[in-house]
Amino acid sequence: METVAAVKYGGRKKGTPNRLTKEVRAVLKELVFDEISQVQSHFEKLDPKERIELLIKLMPYVCPKIQTASHSLNEPIDFGF
């Protein structure tokens, strides 16, 4: 059974950016930048439990998680020299 390639009529040409996506991103970017200036005042209004919960959620974006290093008894040690 042969498959027939679909013929495309109209629409955006390959490589042409989607105008709606570009406009939505611009609006969201503006909203985020406007809100950033108010983050500190919003944070100060939270009760201590909510502050800790928010900080815990934000930490992975600032501090990478540390992974434990382990070594097996029969595994050779390679110091990279």
HELIX and SHEET records of a PDB file:
HELIX    1   1 ARG A   19  ILE A   36  1                                  18    
HELIX    2   2 VAL A   39  LYS A   45  1                                   7    
HELIX    3   3 PRO A   48  VAL A   62  1                                  15    
END                                                                             
